[in-house]
Amino acid sequence: MTTILVTGATGTIGSQVVSALKGRDGVTVRAAVRSAAKAKALEGGNVTPVDFEYTKPELVQKAVAGVERLFLVTPFTPDQVDLGARLVDAAKAAGVKHIVKLSAMGADFEGGILLGRWHRTLERYIQGSGLTYTFVRPNNFMENFINFYPPGKDGNIYLPWGQGACSFIAGSDVAAVAAAALTSSGHENKAYTLTGPEAFTIAQAAATLGEVSGKKASYVDVPEAAANKAMLDMGMPAWMVDAMMELHGIDKAGYAAEVTDAVRKVTGRAPVSFAQFARQHAASWK
């Protein structure tokens, strides 16, 4: 049996990695959560929740003990590189052989945005650890239209993206690639840039959401200064606002419109289209 530790097990991608691994023969899964006692929904079959907190070395060491493969998701904090490096060190000391790191599209672009530089710094640390690795670098998630910018009560999606297009990807496709890298050979020391099958604008996304929900949905292009102020007024820390505005900026510029065939190459099937995703999750906008 291969024991796999999945960090971020209740998050958008980590939860779907757990689902993708659940029930697989020859695999036992540890789902790292802040409180195993409150994560009974994850338990069952070959999945066991374990207490985990990046800032508590004793929990980290206990979680990685006896683990052979690790799915690494760093928290969205300004010290994420340091926290991730500590986990890599603990994993290596515990005998972990392979790390699959959730990174981001464009992390390999030297001199890129802050979030990309953080991801690349940790990627380099993993490369220097002597462990084998797979870097999973997805574009923006389709789930963002559920979790972060769904149409509001007025039917509008407010973003400072101009007319920029983005090749959004479904979290299930990211999880499928990660699960393949965690359970099969041929992915050692590789990096996969993951996208959906096509790039589309927020206005086009709004039209699709309107169709599946039967409700009005439109896109409002917000001036960058107004978006920046709105996030600060919401209480977001300045470093986070700066990071998000950089991310919005590359989307607005069209740099996130690249489409790759990595999902098909790794999984043997085409990635989910936004129309398919929207139909599957139509209740989220009704």
Secondary structure, DSSP 8 states (H G I E B T S, - for coil): -EEEEESSTTSTTHHHHHHHHTT-TTEEEEEEES-GGG-GGG-BTTEEEEE--TT-HHHHHHHHTT-SEEEE---SSTTHHHHHHHHHHHHHHHT--EEEEE--TTTTSTT--HHHHHHHHHHHHHHTTT-EEEEEEE--BTTHHHHT----TTSEEEES-TT-EE--B-HHHHHHHHHHHHHSSS-TTEEEEE--SS-EEHHHHHHHHHHHHSS--EEEE--HHHHHHHHHHTT--HHHHHHHHHHHHHHHTTTT-----HHHHHHSS----HHHHHHHTGGGG-
